[in-house]
Amino acid sequence: MLDLLVALAPDPGPPAMLAIVERVCLRCHHAGGNVPYEFVDGAMLRRVSHTAAEALRRGTMPPWLPSQSAADFLDVPQVTPEERANLIQWFAAGAEGTQSWTAPTPTSPNAPNAPSASAATLHFGAGWETPAEPDLLFARTFLQAIDEKTPRLFRGFSYRLAVAGSLESVMLNSDTTGMGRELDERDGGVGAAFHADLGSTPAGALGAAGVLPEFHLPDGYTFALPARGDLLAEAHARALGRSVPGEFEVTLEPSRAGDTRVVESFVVGGATSGAAPSRSGYTIEYQCDTLDAPMEILSMLPNPGIRCTTYDLDLVRRSGKREGVLNIPVYRSWADRSYVLREPLRVEPGDRFVLRVSHADSFAFLHTHASAVMLVAPAPADGYGQIVCSRAHNLPATGGAAAPTIDPIDMVSVDGRFRIARNETSVAEFARVLKRAARPIDVQDTRDSRVIAPPDESPVPIDAALPTDPELPAVGVGYYDAIEYCVALSLAAGLAPHDALEDVVRREDGSIASAVVVVHGGPGYRLPSEAEWELAAASGGDSHCVKPGEAPPALPRAAASGTPCASGTVNMAGNVWEWCADGFAIARAQPPESLAAHGPTNRGRVVKGGSFADSPAGCIPSFRSGLQPSTRTAYLGFRVARD
């Protein structure tokens, strides 16, 4: 169809083509811009004319844009199919009639023409060299300390790069917890390799700028930067095929008189795993809980994950009417940006958002999650309530809810306070949910990575071979693998996950070497806390640990075998060590103050129960040890729990 339009396109003349260049192309390709090719005069247009024609023909230019059926956004220059066909024909012919053309200064409909005298300019990334080929989307976060008497009010920001085209986007957030600074200090490099999603606020909570290097709130609204803490700038590198300096500066534009309404952020979307293949790709739909208070939506930042092909955010009114809000039929990651609505979108109690994202392949589907970061203000005369948007459902691209595919886990209720699996997760269950086997590393000592070990135990050699009997407990499972199992099992059962995994790094066998665990608190499956585990293990049950004078058995016993405890659980002692959700500390409160998981997360995770190769001293319910979360051994498994 495009070729036919190009062939039939009339010649509107150079003035009409230059008008489109000024309206659309100069928003990015202006002098001093952050993208390659500065369209400063006619000579430059003629020099890149054939490259521009090919980019227009392939659809990589103009950058992806919301469909015209969606909400009305500021600063989203559109081209019609006829205009695009005319541009292709004109550029292919050498951009004739541009000998005397000089580019005007571009303007943004919602940004100041120049920073005010009171604008603050901050420098980030000094000494950082971007990777030559970023892995999918390379992000690094930089910090600036904040120490002022009162919160700083600002209405937006712009950024400038040391090397044009080195970054795809910059997203701002604030951190008053110290978590970001701790991660930065532990990283040891320039900046830190983590996403600026900390606490309850996401990256972009203080604005985000991408291919257009600026972001400003509409008149009347303002951001509030806390008086003390850290400003986080998350920078996404562009794949240039070479390493370049990634240094950049951010200029905060202060609020003006009348900018009094402070905006907040909330997120639609969440973590997911599993695949639902279809002829049009792999599609996930996120259903947000109904809103419980009125508010005004000012802007939205798409966060579609990796290898996204289409991105659709809709609003379903209480009446059932569905309205398109941000619909991007062809998504291109290198053109990321936030979208500011021309008029605030008012939503009412009972309304809900639905986010539907398609990915190019199953790898992207399995290893990413999508969201939309919205900036909102309370509606003028109403209060602002908390919004819960945590339900994620896998759907085929043809629509319709996915039916549960995994049988319910055999759970027992403990004192009516929580539920825990009757037995350890078996080889068959693990493979059925995650579609892969657990595989322990070939190490010589199961206790090398322990924070603490029983004083009467000596190293025990490990046979790297795994049990293949489907009824035996799944071993060789790291903490992150166990969390991934819980998430996948929850989604398969139609439950919102309790946890999510971000920044996942996998080994060649598919197991997880490192990740960030984010607690969403959904009703899905999770690991038990140490206190829950001990409560379930109390009173009765037999042990499979090594008896004095006996040689240890070669394998654990079947996961579902053994005499049950009073709670109804089996194999709580002496079969395989089991992961708990708690961070490990040598000292802990006794007895536990609550059943909730607690403890530090940077010194390993608690394991309980002892194994078939341990002495009785290590198999009593109160005995505890700690392992780094990436540890995998032939003596280590897990069981799941639920609220």
C-alpha positions as CSV (number, residue, x, y, z in Angstrom):
1,M,0.0,0.0,0.0
2,L,2.8,2.4,0.8
3,D,4.6,1.7,-2.5
4,L,1.3,2.5,-4.3
5,L,0.9,5.7,-2.4
6,V,4.5,6.7,-3.3
7,A,3.9,5.9,-6.9
8,L,0.7,7.9,-7.1
9,A,1.8,10.8,-4.8
10,P,1.5,14.2,-6.5
11,D,4.4,16.6,-6.3
12,P,3.3,19.1,-3.6
13,G,6.6,21.1,-4.0
14,P,9.5,21.8,-1.7
15,P,7.7,24.4,0.5
16,A,5.1,21.8,1.6
17,M,7.8,19.2,2.3
18,L,9.9,21.7,4.3
19,A,6.8,22.6,6.3
20,I,6.5,18.9,7.3
21,V,10.3,18.8,8.1
22,E,9.9,21.8,10.4
23,R,6.8,20.5,12.0
24,V,7.9,16.9,12.6
25,C,11.6,16.2,12.0
26,L,13.0,19.3,13.7
27,R,11.5,18.2,17.0
28,C,14.5,15.8,17.3
29,H,17.0,16.6,14.5
30,H,17.7,20.2,15.4
31,A,21.1,21.8,16.1
32,G,22.5,20.6,19.4
33,G,19.9,17.8,19.7
34,N,20.4,14.4,21.3
35,V,20.0,12.3,18.1
36,P,22.3,11.9,15.1
37,Y,21.9,14.2,12.0
38,E,21.3,17.9,12.6
39,F,18.9,19.3,10.0
40,V,20.4,22.8,10.2
41,D,20.2,23.7,6.5
42,G,19.3,22.5,3.0
43,A,22.8,21.1,2.4
44,M,22.3,18.7,5.3
45,L,18.9,17.6,4.1
46,R,20.4,16.8,0.7
47,R,23.3,15.0,2.2
48,V,21.1,12.6,4.1
49,S,18.2,12.5,1.7
50,H,18.6,8.9,0.5
51,T,19.1,7.7,4.1
52,A,15.9,9.6,5.2
53,A,13.9,8.1,2.3
54,E,14.9,4.6,3.2
55,A,14.1,5.2,6.9
56,L,10.7,6.5,6.0
57,R,10.1,3.6,3.7
58,R,11.0,1.0,6.4
59,G,8.9,2.8,9.0
60,T,11.7,3.6,11.4
61,M,10.9,7.3,10.8
62,P,9.1,9.2,12.1
63,P,9.4,7.4,15.5
64,W,6.5,5.4,16.7
65,L,3.5,7.5,17.6
66,P,0.2,6.9,19.3
67,S,-2.6,6.1,17.0
68,Q,-4.9,9.0,16.2
69,S,-7.8,7.2,17.8
70,A,-6.2,7.5,21.3
71,A,-6.2,10.4,23.7
72,D,-5.0,13.8,22.6
73,F,-1.4,14.4,23.6
74,L,0.8,17.5,23.5
75,D,3.8,17.6,21.3
76,V,3.1,14.5,19.2
77,P,3.6,15.6,15.6
78,Q,1.7,13.3,13.2
79,V,2.1,12.6,9.5
80,T,-0.6,11.2,7.3
81,P,0.1,8.3,5.0
82,E,-0.1,10.8,2.1
83,E,2.4,13.1,3.7
84,R,4.8,10.2,4.4
85,A,4.5,9.0,0.8
86,N,5.3,12.6,-0.4
87,L,8.3,12.8,1.9
88,I,9.7,9.5,0.6
89,Q,9.4,10.6,-3.0
90,W,10.9,14.0,-2.2
91,F,13.9,12.7,-0.2
92,A,14.5,9.9,-2.8
93,A,14.8,12.6,-5.5
94,G,17.5,14.4,-3.4
95,A,15.4,16.9,-1.4
96,E,15.3,19.4,-4.2
97,G,14.5,23.1,-3.7
98,T,16.3,23.4,-0.3
99,Q,19.3,25.5,-1.4
100,S,18.2,28.6,0.5
101,W,16.5,26.8,3.5
102,T,17.8,27.3,7.0
103,A,16.2,25.5,10.0
104,P,14.2,27.7,12.4
105,T,14.5,27.2,16.1
106,P,12.1,24.4,17.2
107,T,9.7,25.1,20.0
108,S,7.8,22.8,22.4
109,P,4.2,23.6,23.2
110,N,4.7,23.0,26.9
111,A,8.3,23.9,27.6
112,P,10.0,27.2,28.3
113,N,12.0,28.6,25.3
114,A,15.1,28.7,27.6
115,P,15.9,27.7,31.1
116,S,15.1,30.3,33.7
117,A,17.8,32.0,35.7
118,S,16.8,29.9,38.8
119,A,17.0,26.6,37.0
120,A,19.4,24.0,38.6
121,T,21.7,22.0,36.3
122,L,23.1,18.7,37.7
123,H,25.8,16.6,36.1
124,F,25.7,12.8,35.9
125,G,27.8,10.0,34.6
126,A,31.3,11.6,34.5
127,G,33.7,8.8,33.5
128,W,31.0,6.4,32.3
129,E,31.6,4.8,28.9
130,T,28.5,3.3,27.4
131,P,28.8,-0.3,26.1
132,A,29.3,-0.8,22.4
133,E,26.4,-3.2,22.2
134,P,24.0,-2.8,25.2
135,D,22.3,-6.1,26.1
136,L,18.7,-5.5,25.1
137,L,18.3,-2.2,27.0
138,F,21.3,-1.2,29.1
139,A,20.3,1.0,32.1
140,R,22.5,2.6,34.7
141,T,21.4,4.8,37.6
142,F,23.2,7.8,38.9
143,L,22.7,9.6,42.2
144,Q,22.8,13.2,43.4
145,A,22.5,13.9,47.1
146,I,19.7,16.2,48.2
147,D,20.1,18.3,51.4
148,E,17.9,21.3,51.5
149,K,15.7,23.0,54.1
150,T,12.5,22.6,52.2
151,P,11.3,20.4,49.3
152,R,12.3,21.7,45.8
153,L,9.4,22.4,43.5
154,F,10.0,22.0,39.8
155,R,7.7,21.7,36.8
156,G,10.0,19.7,34.5
157,F,13.5,19.0,33.2
158,S,15.6,18.7,30.1
159,Y,18.8,16.8,29.5
160,R,21.9,17.2,27.3
161,L,24.4,14.6,26.2
162,A,28.1,14.7,25.9
163,V,27.8,12.7,22.7
164,A,24.7,13.0,20.6
165,G,22.7,9.8,20.4
166,S,24.5,8.1,23.3
167,L,21.3,7.7,25.4
168,E,17.8,6.7,24.6
169,S,16.1,8.1,27.7
170,V,16.5,9.6,31.1
171,M,14.0,8.9,34.0
172,L,14.0,10.7,37.3
173,N,13.0,9.5,40.8
174,S,13.8,10.3,44.4
175,D,14.9,8.0,47.2
176,T,14.6,8.8,50.9
177,T,15.3,5.3,52.1
178,G,19.0,5.1,51.4
179,M,18.5,1.9,49.4
180,G,19.7,3.5,46.2
181,R,22.9,4.8,47.8
182,E,23.6,1.4,49.3
183,L,23.2,-0.2,45.9
184,D,25.4,2.4,44.4
185,E,28.2,1.9,46.9
186,R,28.1,-1.9,46.5
187,D,28.3,-1.6,42.7
188,G,31.8,0.0,42.8
189,G,31.6,1.4,39.2
190,V,30.4,4.8,37.8
191,G,26.8,4.8,38.7
192,A,25.1,1.5,39.5
193,A,23.5,-1.2,37.5
194,F,20.0,-1.1,39.0
195,H,16.7,0.4,37.9
196,A,15.5,3.5,39.8
197,D,12.3,1.8,40.9
198,L,12.6,2.0,44.7
199,G,10.0,1.8,47.4
200,S,6.6,2.8,46.2
201,T,7.8,5.1,43.4
202,P,8.9,4.0,39.9
203,A,11.5,5.4,37.6
204,G,9.8,8.3,35.9
205,A,7.9,9.4,39.0
206,L,9.6,12.8,38.6
207,G,9.3,12.8,34.9
208,A,10.9,11.0,31.9
209,A,12.4,12.3,28.7
210,G,13.5,10.3,25.7
211,V,13.9,11.0,22.0
212,L,12.5,14.4,22.9
213,P,15.0,15.5,25.6
214,E,12.6,17.4,27.8
215,F,9.6,16.8,30.0
216,H,7.3,19.5,31.5
217,L,4.1,19.3,33.4
218,P,1.1,21.4,32.3
219,D,0.6,24.8,33.9
220,G,-0.7,24.6,37.4
221,Y,1.1,21.4,38.4
222,T,4.5,20.7,40.0
223,F,6.8,18.0,41.2
224,A,8.0,18.0,44.8
225,L,11.6,16.8,45.3
226,P,12.1,15.8,49.0
227,A,14.4,18.1,51.0
228,R,16.7,15.2,51.9
229,G,17.7,12.0,50.2
230,D,18.9,11.3,46.7
231,L,17.8,12.3,43.2
232,L,18.1,9.2,40.9
233,A,18.6,9.5,37.2
234,E,18.2,6.3,35.3
235,A,19.9,6.5,31.9
236,H,19.3,4.0,29.1
237,A,22.2,3.6,26.6
238,R,21.7,3.4,22.9
239,A,23.4,0.7,20.8
240,L,25.8,2.6,18.6
241,G,28.2,-0.2,17.8
242,R,31.0,1.6,19.7
243,S,31.6,2.8,23.3
244,V,31.2,6.5,23.9
245,P,31.2,8.8,26.9
246,G,27.8,8.6,28.6
247,E,28.0,11.8,30.6
248,F,24.9,13.9,30.6
249,E,23.4,16.9,32.4
250,V,19.9,17.5,33.7
251,T,18.4,20.9,34.1
252,L,15.5,21.2,36.6
253,E,13.1,24.0,35.6
254,P,11.5,25.5,38.8
255,S,7.8,25.9,39.2
256,R,6.1,29.2,38.4
257,A,3.5,31.2,40.2
258,G,0.3,29.2,40.0
259,D,2.0,25.8,39.8
260,T,0.5,24.6,43.1
261,R,-0.9,21.1,42.6
262,V,1.7,18.4,43.4
263,V,1.5,15.3,41.2
264,E,2.1,11.8,42.3
265,S,2.7,8.5,40.4
266,F,1.1,5.2,40.1
267,V,1.8,2.2,38.0
268,V,-0.5,0.0,35.9
269,G,1.0,-3.4,35.1
270,G,3.3,-5.7,36.9
271,A,5.5,-8.8,36.8
272,T,4.5,-11.9,34.9
273,S,6.0,-15.1,33.5
274,G,4.8,-18.0,31.3
275,A,3.9,-17.9,27.6
276,A,0.7,-17.7,25.6
277,P,1.8,-18.1,21.9
278,S,-0.4,-16.9,19.1
279,R,-0.1,-16.2,15.5
280,S,0.4,-12.5,16.2
281,G,3.1,-13.0,18.9
282,Y,3.1,-13.3,22.6
283,T,0.6,-11.0,24.4
284,I,0.1,-10.2,28.1
285,E,-2.9,-8.3,29.4
286,Y,-2.7,-6.6,32.8
287,Q,-6.0,-5.9,34.6
288,C,-5.8,-3.0,37.1
289,D,-8.2,-3.1,40.1
290,T,-11.0,-0.6,40.0
291,L,-10.1,2.9,41.2
292,D,-11.4,4.0,44.5
293,A,-11.1,7.8,44.2
294,P,-11.4,10.4,41.5
295,M,-8.2,11.9,40.0
296,E,-6.8,13.5,36.9
297,I,-4.2,11.8,34.7
298,L,-1.7,14.3,33.4
299,S,0.9,12.1,31.6
300,M,1.9,8.5,31.0
301,L,5.2,6.8,30.4
302,P,5.1,3.4,28.6
303,N,7.4,0.8,30.1
304,P,6.7,-2.2,27.8
305,G,9.7,-4.4,28.6
306,I,12.0,-5.9,26.0
307,R,11.2,-6.6,22.3
308,C,7.7,-5.0,22.4
309,T,5.8,-4.9,19.2
310,T,2.5,-3.2,20.2
311,Y,1.4,-1.3,23.3
312,D,-2.2,-0.5,24.2
313,L,-3.4,1.2,27.4
314,D,-7.2,1.5,27.7
315,L,-9.6,2.9,30.2
316,V,-12.7,0.9,31.0
317,R,-15.4,3.1,32.5
318,R,-17.6,1.9,35.3
319,S,-20.4,1.7,32.7
320,G,-18.3,-0.9,30.7
321,K,-17.4,1.6,28.0
322,R,-13.7,1.0,26.8
323,E,-11.7,4.1,25.8
324,G,-8.3,4.0,24.1
325,V,-5.8,6.1,26.0
326,L,-2.3,5.3,24.7
327,N,-2.3,3.0,21.7
328,I,1.0,2.4,19.9
329,P,0.6,0.1,17.0
330,V,4.3,-0.1,16.1
331,Y,6.6,0.2,19.2
332,R,10.2,1.2,18.8
333,S,12.3,1.2,22.0
334,W,14.8,3.7,20.8
335,A,12.1,6.4,20.6
336,D,11.0,6.2,24.3
337,R,9.3,9.2,25.8
338,S,6.6,10.4,28.2
339,Y,3.3,11.6,26.8
340,V,1.6,14.7,28.3
341,L,-2.2,14.9,27.7
342,R,-3.4,18.1,26.2
343,E,-6.3,18.1,28.8
344,P,-6.1,16.1,32.0
345,L,-8.0,12.8,31.8
346,R,-10.4,12.6,34.7
347,V,-11.1,9.1,36.1
348,E,-13.8,8.2,38.6
349,P,-14.3,5.5,41.2
350,G,-15.2,2.3,39.6
351,D,-13.1,2.9,36.4
352,R,-10.1,0.7,35.7
353,F,-7.2,0.5,33.3
354,V,-6.3,-2.4,31.1
355,L,-2.8,-2.7,29.6
356,R,-2.1,-5.1,26.7
357,V,1.4,-5.6,25.4
358,S,2.6,-7.9,22.6
359,H,6.2,-9.1,22.4
360,A,8.2,-10.4,19.4
361,D,9.1,-13.8,20.8
362,S,8.8,-16.1,23.8
363,F,12.1,-15.1,25.3
364,A,10.9,-11.5,25.7
365,F,7.5,-12.7,26.9
366,L,9.1,-14.9,29.6
367,H,11.8,-12.5,30.9
368,T,10.1,-9.1,31.1
369,H,7.1,-7.3,32.5
370,A,5.3,-4.2,31.2
371,S,3.7,-1.2,32.9
372,A,2.6,2.3,32.4
373,V,3.8,5.0,34.8
374,M,1.2,7.7,35.2
375,L,1.5,11.1,36.8
376,V,-1.7,12.1,38.5
377,A,-3.2,14.8,40.7
378,P,-6.2,14.5,43.0
379,A,-9.4,15.7,41.3
380,P,-10.1,19.3,42.2
381,A,-12.7,18.7,44.9
382,D,-12.1,15.1,45.9
383,G,-9.7,13.1,47.9
384,Y,-7.0,10.7,46.6
385,G,-7.1,7.1,47.5
386,Q,-4.5,4.3,47.1
387,I,-4.7,2.5,43.7
388,V,-3.9,-1.2,43.5
389,C,-2.8,-2.4,40.1
390,S,-1.3,-5.8,40.7
391,R,-3.3,-8.4,38.8
392,A,-1.5,-9.8,35.8
393,H,-3.1,-12.4,33.5
394,N,-1.6,-14.2,30.5
395,L,-3.8,-14.0,27.5
396,P,-3.5,-15.2,23.9
397,A,-3.5,-12.4,21.4
398,T,-7.1,-13.3,20.4
399,G,-8.3,-12.3,23.9
400,G,-10.2,-14.1,26.6
401,A,-9.0,-15.1,30.1
402,A,-6.5,-17.9,30.4
403,A,-7.8,-21.0,32.3
404,P,-5.6,-22.4,35.1
405,T,-3.3,-25.0,33.7
406,I,-1.7,-26.3,36.9
407,D,-3.5,-28.5,39.4
408,P,-3.9,-26.9,42.9
409,I,-1.0,-27.6,45.3
410,D,-1.9,-29.8,48.2
411,M,-1.9,-27.2,51.0
412,V,-2.6,-27.5,54.8
413,S,-3.9,-24.7,57.0
414,V,-1.7,-23.9,60.1
415,D,-3.8,-22.5,63.0
416,G,-6.0,-20.7,60.4
417,R,-3.2,-18.2,60.0
418,F,-1.6,-19.3,56.7
419,R,-1.4,-22.2,54.3
420,I,1.8,-24.2,53.5
421,A,2.4,-27.0,51.0
422,R,2.0,-30.5,52.5
423,N,5.3,-31.6,51.0
424,E,8.4,-30.2,49.3
425,T,8.1,-29.2,45.6
426,S,8.8,-32.4,43.7
427,V,10.9,-33.0,40.5
428,A,7.6,-33.4,38.5
429,E,6.0,-30.3,39.9
430,F,9.0,-28.1,39.2
431,A,9.4,-29.3,35.7
432,R,5.7,-29.0,34.9
433,V,5.5,-25.4,36.1
434,L,8.8,-24.0,34.8
435,K,9.3,-26.3,31.8
436,R,12.9,-27.0,32.9
437,A,14.7,-29.2,35.4
438,A,16.6,-28.0,38.4
439,R,20.4,-28.4,38.0
440,P,22.8,-28.1,40.9
441,I,26.3,-26.8,40.3
442,D,29.2,-29.3,40.6
443,V,30.8,-28.2,43.9
444,Q,32.7,-30.0,46.5
445,D,31.2,-28.6,49.7
446,T,27.5,-27.8,50.2
447,R,28.4,-25.4,53.0
448,D,31.0,-23.2,51.3
449,S,28.5,-20.4,50.8
450,R,26.8,-20.7,54.2
451,V,26.9,-17.8,56.6
452,I,26.9,-20.2,59.5
453,A,27.2,-24.0,59.6
454,P,26.8,-26.6,62.3
455,P,30.1,-26.9,64.3
456,D,29.9,-30.8,64.3
457,E,29.6,-31.2,60.5
458,S,32.4,-31.8,58.1
459,P,32.2,-31.2,54.3
460,V,30.2,-33.7,52.4
461,P,31.0,-34.4,48.7
462,I,28.2,-33.8,46.3
463,D,27.3,-36.0,43.4
464,A,26.4,-33.5,40.7
465,A,23.9,-36.0,39.2
466,L,20.3,-35.2,39.9
467,P,17.5,-37.5,41.0
468,T,15.2,-38.1,38.0
469,D,12.4,-39.8,40.0
470,P,9.5,-37.4,39.6
471,E,8.4,-38.1,43.2
472,L,11.6,-36.9,44.8
473,P,12.0,-33.3,46.0
474,A,13.4,-30.9,43.4
475,V,16.9,-30.0,44.4
476,G,19.6,-27.8,42.9
477,V,17.1,-24.9,43.2
478,G,18.4,-21.5,44.1
479,Y,16.4,-18.9,46.0
480,Y,15.6,-17.0,42.8
481,D,14.5,-20.2,41.0
482,A,12.1,-20.9,43.9
483,I,10.6,-17.3,43.6
484,E,10.2,-17.8,39.8
485,Y,8.4,-21.1,40.5
486,C,6.0,-19.3,42.9
487,V,5.3,-16.5,40.4
488,A,4.6,-19.0,37.5
489,L,2.5,-21.2,39.7
490,S,0.4,-18.2,40.9
491,L,-0.2,-17.0,37.3
492,A,-1.1,-20.5,36.2
493,A,-3.7,-20.7,39.0
494,G,-5.1,-17.3,38.1
495,L,-3.7,-15.6,41.2
496,A,-1.8,-12.3,41.5
497,P,1.8,-13.1,42.3
498,H,3.1,-12.2,45.8
499,D,6.5,-11.4,44.4
500,A,8.2,-10.4,41.2
501,L,11.7,-10.8,39.8
502,E,13.4,-7.9,38.0
503,D,16.9,-7.5,36.4
504,V,17.1,-11.3,36.0
505,V,20.4,-12.8,34.9
506,R,20.3,-16.4,33.8
507,R,22.8,-19.2,33.4
508,E,23.1,-21.2,30.3
509,D,20.8,-23.9,31.8
510,G,18.0,-21.4,32.4
511,S,18.5,-21.1,36.2
512,I,18.7,-17.6,37.7
513,A,22.2,-16.4,38.8
514,S,21.0,-13.0,40.1
515,A,17.8,-11.0,40.3
516,V,16.0,-8.3,42.3
517,V,13.0,-9.6,44.3
518,V,10.1,-7.1,44.5
519,V,7.3,-7.9,47.0
520,H,3.9,-7.0,45.6
521,G,1.9,-8.7,48.3
522,G,-0.6,-10.5,46.0
523,P,-2.5,-13.6,47.2
524,G,-0.4,-16.0,45.1
525,Y,2.1,-18.6,46.2
526,R,5.3,-17.6,47.9
527,L,8.1,-19.0,50.1
528,P,7.2,-19.4,53.8
529,S,8.7,-17.1,56.4
530,E,11.1,-18.7,58.9
531,A,8.4,-18.3,61.6
532,E,5.8,-19.9,59.5
533,W,8.1,-22.8,58.6
534,E,8.9,-23.5,62.3
535,L,5.2,-23.3,63.2
536,A,4.4,-25.9,60.5
537,A,7.3,-28.1,61.6
538,A,6.4,-28.2,65.3
539,S,4.9,-31.2,67.0
540,G,5.7,-34.6,65.5
541,G,6.8,-35.9,62.2
542,D,9.7,-38.2,61.5
543,S,13.2,-37.3,60.3
544,H,15.3,-38.6,57.4
545,C,18.6,-37.3,58.8
546,V,21.7,-39.5,59.3
547,K,21.6,-41.7,62.4
548,P,24.7,-42.0,64.5
549,G,27.1,-44.5,63.0
550,E,25.2,-44.8,59.7
551,A,26.3,-43.7,56.3
552,P,24.2,-41.1,54.6
553,P,21.7,-42.3,52.0
554,A,22.4,-41.6,48.3
555,L,19.1,-39.7,47.8
556,P,16.3,-38.0,49.7
557,R,13.1,-39.8,50.0
558,A,9.9,-39.1,48.1
559,A,8.6,-35.6,48.7
560,A,5.1,-36.7,49.8
561,S,6.3,-39.6,52.0
562,G,6.9,-39.8,55.7
563,T,4.9,-39.4,58.9
564,P,3.1,-36.0,59.1
565,C,3.6,-33.4,61.7
566,A,0.6,-32.1,63.7
567,S,0.1,-29.5,61.0
568,G,-0.2,-32.2,58.3
569,T,3.1,-31.4,56.6
570,V,5.7,-34.1,55.9
571,N,9.5,-34.1,55.5
572,M,10.0,-30.9,57.5
573,A,13.2,-32.3,58.9
574,G,16.1,-34.2,57.4
575,N,15.1,-34.7,53.8
576,V,16.3,-31.5,52.0
577,W,17.1,-28.0,53.2
578,E,14.3,-25.6,52.4
579,W,14.4,-22.0,51.4
580,C,12.6,-19.4,53.5
581,A,11.8,-15.9,52.6
582,D,13.7,-14.2,55.4
583,G,17.1,-12.5,55.0
584,F,19.7,-14.3,57.2
585,A,21.1,-12.8,60.4
586,I,23.1,-14.7,63.0
587,A,21.0,-13.3,65.8
588,R,17.2,-13.0,65.6
589,A,14.4,-12.3,68.0
590,Q,13.3,-15.4,69.9
591,P,10.5,-16.1,69.6
592,P,9.6,-14.4,66.3
593,E,7.5,-11.3,66.9
594,S,5.3,-12.1,64.0
595,L,5.0,-14.6,61.1
596,A,6.2,-12.1,58.5
597,A,9.5,-12.5,56.8
598,H,12.2,-10.1,58.0
599,G,16.0,-9.7,58.4
600,P,18.6,-8.3,56.0
601,T,18.5,-9.2,52.4
602,N,22.2,-8.6,51.6
603,R,23.7,-11.5,53.6
604,G,22.0,-14.6,52.3
605,R,18.6,-16.2,52.9
606,V,17.5,-18.5,55.6
607,V,17.3,-22.3,55.0
608,K,15.7,-24.7,57.4
609,G,15.2,-28.4,58.1
610,G,18.5,-30.1,57.4
611,S,19.0,-32.7,54.8
612,F,19.4,-36.5,54.4
613,A,23.2,-36.0,54.7
614,D,23.1,-34.1,58.0
615,S,23.3,-35.2,61.6
616,P,20.3,-35.0,63.9
617,A,21.6,-31.7,65.4
618,G,20.9,-30.0,62.1
619,C,17.5,-31.4,61.6
620,I,15.5,-29.9,64.5
621,P,13.0,-27.2,63.7
622,S,14.8,-24.4,65.5
623,F,18.1,-25.0,63.7
624,R,18.8,-22.4,61.0
625,S,21.5,-21.6,58.5
626,G,22.0,-19.1,55.7
627,L,22.9,-19.4,52.0
628,Q,23.5,-16.9,49.3
629,P,20.4,-16.8,47.1
630,S,22.2,-18.0,44.0
631,T,23.4,-21.2,45.8
632,R,22.3,-24.6,44.2
633,T,23.2,-27.9,45.8
634,A,21.9,-31.5,45.7
635,Y,20.7,-31.1,49.3
636,L,18.6,-28.0,48.8
637,G,14.9,-27.6,47.8
638,F,11.8,-25.7,48.9
639,R,8.0,-25.8,49.5
640,V,5.5,-23.0,48.9
641,A,3.1,-21.2,51.2
642,R,0.1,-18.8,50.8
643,D,-1.8,-16.4,53.1
